Every structure is written in structure tokens, then in C-alpha cells.
Amino acid sequence: MRYVKLAIIFILVPLLGRSQEILSQPESKFITKFPFTQFTGGIIMLKVKVDTISQELNFILDTGSGGISLDSATCSEFGIPTQATDTTITGIGGIRKVNFVFNKTMHFPGLDVKNLNFHVNDYEVLSSVYGEKIDGIIGHSFLSRYVVKINYDSMQIEVFSRGKIDYPRGGTLLHPIFTTIPIQPVSFKDRKKMAFNFYFDTGAGLCFLLSDQFAEDSSVLQKKRRPVVTGAEGMMGRLRMRLTVIKEVKLGPYRFRAVPTYLYKDLYNVTNYPLTGGLIGSDIMRRFNVVINYGQKEIHLHPN
């Protein structure tokens, strides 16, 4: 059975309302660049050092993570103390309270990112799937501080300061809803044509995922087509899904035909339906060079 990895994660904490001021954005400036490794489905793995640990650790870069995290076994191996909290994370596969590691620094080549609070989770299943130890997941806590260019052609990531940036010529500029996880309108058709919001999730090694509830309410799928049962890797371990094919998915001006699509029985409403219908994953994103700009609320896609 083929398993696909899903790492969409939400941290449920109170949100404090605050007044907002519209300020002019400075020009973005180049900071550093470094290589990455690509796993099946377009998953991005980075080698990073954490705090005083001299050994490089393996982290997955994940726009579907609402924070940043460390593997529990990694914490034990390097004697990193954790603190119990009442914070709850919700991911594909369940809900649980998590411990935290507070106020640590990540050392990227040419860049130190300070004052990071990591939630702690067990990534043993992900390590077994990829055949390499996964020490953590890098999400919103890092991505929201910088402009990040992901170049799948050169297998390099470039990091810039927040601000206005000149995007590569060509391609298209998206304007997602930016919460901790970007939400992008996507058009698609199967039994009928429709558009809906979907999470933009580079940590999901698939093309497209629909929650069962959305698929049922929208009646978008061909009724005569029978999905096959398959498996996936979620934050809480292995789980079953169904796999089908959608005739067409359109992201900006780009059309994809005969798109493999997972159907997920979302018992914990991880996909936040009816706000979103599911997610668009890294198996589509890897076909572009991507610029993620939280400060300007923009994502630029250029076919690679």
C-alpha cells in the first residue's frame, strides 16, 4: 500500500484583537541561500542546527504547519528539556496536547533565527516512511519572518528580508488569504465545475485533497467512479483515505488534468470546512519555482 505524508498542523491558541496601521513596506534584501533535498511528492527537507547542538538536524519545510516543531526522540537524544502546556495541536489524524521547547535559535547557513518556540511531537512514522530521521517541521514561525524563494530547478532556497521584492519575469502572482496557513481559491471540475478555498500545503506530499464532507455537500465528484482505499501519514500516525481522480484542477492560470485526489474523512475538521474544502499539496507545487511572501500577502509561481 502506498502511503502519502500529510503534515497540516494547527496550534489552537487565543487570538488577540489589535488595531492595524498601514505602513509602507521597505525593499526586501537578500540574506542567504542554501540547498534542500526533495522527497517523494515534492516534500522539502532542510539541514539545520538548533541552538547549541553541533549536529545538523533534518527539518521539513511546511506551509501547512501553523508553527514550528521538534521530534520527541530528538529532544530525548540531545537532552533538550520540554515543558508541559495546555496548548492543543490539531493535525491529520487527531488532536493532542503538546509539550514545548521555548526560546531556541535555529542556525541556517548564513542566518540565525532567534526566539523560536517549538511544540514537540513524535515523527517516528515520518522517519520510517522517508528512510531518514525527521527531527522537526519548519512552518509559519519561520516563513512569516522572511520572503522565501523555493527553486526546484536548482534545489536551492533563498531567504530575503520582509518587504517588496521583484518577482521573476513570467509566472503568476497569487493573493491568498494569509492566516498561519495560506488559503488559496482553486477552480476544479469533475461532475461539475466549481471554485473553493484550499490550504496551500507544501508539507502534504500529494496533489489535491478534499474533505469527505465537502465532496458530499458539493456533489462535485462523478458518482460512477469508485475511489480506492489507500493510506496516508498524518501527524498522529498512519490513517486510511480513499483515492480518486478529478478531471481538472486550475491554480491561477495553470490547468492540471486527471489529478489524483485524496478523500479524507475529517473527523476533527482539520481542513476547517466550510472555510476550506481541503488542501493543494507539494506534488503540484513542485512543478513551479515558488516565492512565499507573508509580509506582502503574495505567492508567486513560475513553471520550472
C-alpha positions in Angstrom: 0.0 0.0 0.0 1.4 3.4 -0.9 1.4 6.0 1.9 1.5 9.7 1.4 2.6 12.2 4.0 0.4 14.9 5.4 1.6 17.4 7.9 -1.0 20.1 8.1 -0.9 21.4 11.7 -2.9 24.0 13.6 -2.0 25.4 17.1 -5.1 26.4 18.9 -4.4 29.5 21.0 -6.4 32.6 21.7 -6.1 35.4 19.1 -5.8 38.9 20.5 -7.6 41.6 18.5 -5.4 44.7 17.8 -5.6 47.8 15.8 -3.7 47.9 12.5 -1.8 50.6 10.8 -1.0 50.6 7.0 2.8 51.2 6.7 4.9 51.4 3.5 7.0 48.3 3.1 10.7 48.5 2.7 12.6 46.8 -0.2 13.4 43.2 0.5 17.1 42.4 0.8 18.9 39.1 0.1 20.1 37.3 3.3 21.3 33.8 2.4 20.7 30.7 0.3 21.2 27.0 1.0 20.4 23.6 -0.7 17.5 21.3 0.1 16.7 17.7 -0.5 13.4 16.7 -2.2 11.5 13.6 -1.1 8.7 11.8 -2.9 5.8 14.1 -3.7 7.9 17.3 -3.6 8.4 17.3 0.2 11.3 19.7 1.1 13.9 18.6 3.7 16.4 21.1 5.1 19.5 20.5 7.3 19.6 23.0 10.2 21.3 23.3 13.5 19.3 24.1 16.6 20.7 26.2 19.5 23.9 24.7 20.9 23.6 21.3 19.1 26.5 20.9 16.7 24.9 18.2 14.6 22.8 19.2 11.6 19.1 18.1 12.0 16.6 17.2 9.3 13.5 19.5 9.1 10.6 19.5 6.6 9.6 22.9 5.3 5.9 23.0 5.6 3.5 25.9 4.8 0.8 23.7 6.3 2.3 24.0 9.8 1.0 26.8 12.0 4.2 27.0 14.0 7.5 25.0 14.3 8.2 21.7 15.9 10.8 19.2 17.2 10.6 15.4 17.3 10.2 14.0 20.8 13.0 11.4 20.2 15.4 14.2 19.1 14.7 16.1 22.3 15.5 13.0 24.3 18.6 12.2 22.3 20.1 15.7 22.8 18.8 16.3 26.3 16.5 19.2 25.2 14.2 20.0 28.2 10.5 20.3 27.3 7.7 21.9 29.3 4.1 20.7 29.6 1.5 23.2 28.3 -2.3 23.3 27.8 -1.7 24.1 24.1 -3.5 21.8 21.7 -2.5 20.9 18.1 -4.9 19.5 15.5 -3.5 17.6 12.6 -4.5 14.9 10.1 -5.3 12.1 12.3 -6.3 13.7 15.6 -5.9 16.3 18.4 -3.5 16.3 21.3 -1.9 18.4 23.9 1.8 19.1 23.4 4.9 20.0 25.3 7.0 22.9 24.2 10.7 23.9 23.9 10.9 27.7 24.4 13.2 30.4 23.2 15.6 28.5 21.0 17.7 29.6 17.9 17.8 27.9 14.5 21.1 28.2 12.6 20.6 28.1 8.9 23.7 28.6 6.6 24.2 32.4 6.8 21.2 33.1 9.1 20.3 32.7 12.8 16.6 32.8 13.6 16.1 33.5 17.3 13.3 33.3 19.9 11.6 30.3 18.4 9.1 28.2 20.5 8.9 24.6 19.3 6.0 22.3 20.0 7.1 18.7 20.5 5.6 15.8 18.5 6.5 12.2 17.6 7.8 11.9 14.0 8.8 8.2 14.1 6.3 7.3 11.4 7.6 10.0 9.1 11.2 8.9 9.6 10.3 5.3 8.7 8.5 6.5 5.5 11.3 8.6 4.2 14.1 6.4 5.4 15.8 9.4 7.1 15.4 10.7 10.7 12.9 13.6 10.7 13.8 15.9 13.6 11.1 18.5 13.1 8.9 20.7 10.9 9.5 24.3 10.0 6.3 26.3 9.4 4.7 29.7 10.0 7.2 30.7 12.8 10.0 30.9 10.2 8.1 31.6 6.9 6.3 34.6 8.3 9.6 36.4 9.2 11.1 36.4 5.7 10.5 36.2 2.0 11.3 32.6 0.9 12.2 31.6 -2.6 12.0 27.8 -3.4 13.8 26.9 -6.6 13.1 23.3 -7.5 15.3 23.6 -10.6 18.5 24.4 -8.6 17.3 22.7 -5.4 18.1 25.9 -3.5 16.2 28.1 -1.1 16.9 31.8 -1.0 15.9 33.9 2.0 15.2 37.6 1.9 14.1 40.2 4.5 10.4 41.1 4.5 9.3 43.7 2.1 8.7 44.4 -1.6 10.5 42.2 -4.0 10.9 41.9 -7.7 9.5 38.5 -8.7 10.9 36.5 -11.6 9.6 37.5 -15.0 6.7 35.4 -16.2 4.7 33.2 -14.0 1.7 34.4 -12.0 1.1 36.2 -8.7 -1.4 34.8 -6.3 -3.0 36.7 -3.4 -4.1 34.0 -0.9 -5.8 34.7 2.4 -2.9 34.6 4.9 -3.6 33.2 8.3 -1.0 31.0 9.8 -1.5 28.8 6.7 -2.1 30.4 3.3 -5.6 29.8 1.8 -5.9 29.9 -2.0 -9.0 29.9 -4.2 -8.8 26.9 -6.6 -11.1 26.1 -9.6 -11.7 22.5 -10.5 -14.2 20.3 -12.3 -15.3 16.7 -12.4 -19.1 16.1 -12.4 -19.4 19.8 -12.5 -17.2 22.9 -12.3 -16.8 25.0 -9.2 -14.3 27.1 -7.2 -13.5 26.9 -3.5 -10.8 27.8 -0.9 -8.0 25.3 -0.2 -5.0 25.3 2.1 -1.6 25.8 0.3 0.4 23.0 2.0 3.9 22.2 0.9 4.1 19.6 3.7 1.5 17.4 2.1 3.1 15.0 -0.4 0.1 14.9 -2.7 -1.6 16.8 -5.5 -5.1 17.5 -4.1 -7.2 16.5 -1.0 -10.9 17.0 -0.4 -12.7 16.5 2.9 -15.5 13.9 2.6 -18.0 16.4 3.9 -17.1 19.0 1.3 -17.2 16.4 -1.5 -20.6 15.2 -0.3 -22.1 18.7 0.1 -20.8 19.9 -3.2 -21.6 16.8 -5.3 -18.6 17.7 -7.4 -17.4 14.1 -8.0 -18.5 11.7 -10.7 -20.8 9.3 -8.8 -20.0 6.3 -11.1 -16.3 6.5 -10.3 -15.3 4.3 -7.3 -12.4 5.6 -5.2 -9.8 3.0 -4.0 -8.7 2.7 -0.3 -5.2 3.8 0.3 -3.1 5.1 3.2 -1.5 8.3 4.4 0.9 9.5 7.1 -0.6 12.1 9.5 0.7 13.9 12.5 -0.7 11.2 14.7 0.4 8.2 12.6 -1.0 6.1 9.8 -4.6 6.5 8.6 -6.8 5.4 5.7 -8.1 7.5 2.9 -9.7 7.0 -0.4 -8.0 7.9 -3.7 -9.8 9.1 -6.9 -9.1 11.3 -9.9 -10.6 14.7 -10.7 -10.8 15.8 -14.3 -9.2 19.2 -13.9 -7.7 21.5 -11.2 -6.9 25.1 -12.1 -4.4 27.1 -9.9 -4.2 30.6 -11.2 -3.9 30.3 -15.0 -2.4 26.8 -14.8 -4.5 23.7 -15.5 -3.8 20.2 -14.4 -5.8 17.3 -15.8 -6.6 13.8 -14.4 -5.4 14.9 -10.9 -5.0 12.2 -8.2 -7.2 13.3 -5.3 -7.4 12.0 -1.8 -10.8 11.9 0.0 -10.4 12.4 3.8 -12.9 11.7 6.5 -12.2 14.8 8.5 -13.5 13.8 12.0 -11.6 16.7 13.7 -12.3 19.3 11.0 -8.6 19.8 10.3 -9.5 21.3 6.9 -11.7 23.8 8.6 -14.7 23.2 6.4 -16.8 25.2 5.3 -13.9 27.8 5.2 -11.9 25.4 3.0 -12.6 22.2 1.1 -9.2 20.6 1.7 -5.7 21.3 0.5 -3.5 21.6 -2.5 -0.2 19.9 -1.9 3.5 19.8 -2.8 3.1 17.3 -5.7 1.6 20.3 -7.6 3.8 23.0 -6.0 7.0 21.2 -7.1 6.1 22.0 -10.7 6.8 25.6 -10.0 9.6 27.8 -8.5 7.7 29.4 -5.6 8.2 32.7 -3.8 6.3 32.9 -0.4 5.9 36.5 0.8 3.8 36.6 4.0 4.6 40.4 4.5 3.0 41.3 1.2 0.4 38.5 1.3 1.6 37.1 -2.0 2.8 33.8 -3.5 4.5 33.9 -6.9 4.5 30.8 -9.1 6.8 30.3 -12.1 6.7 27.0 -14.0 10.0 25.2 -13.7 
